[in-house]
Amino acid sequence: MPSIQLLPTALSELFAQVTYSGSLTLADRYGLMAALLDDSLGEEERDVIDRLLRAVCKGRLSLVEQISAVM
């Protein structure tokens, strides 16, 4: 099974883009899933993921079925 390698700034860029757009796309959700499967994920990165998931639960972010957001 191939290992998953995240880009060093992937989660911070994802957080900024999702916060700006107000929606979590299908590609964003796959990116979060890949990040969670990474065994070397640090505490700061896990906190970013937790913040995004809490924002979805509280209704501050919406889940959309689009592949990606168009800016």
Helices and strands as residue ranges (DSSP letters): H 10-21, E 23-24, H 26-36, H 43-57, E 62-63
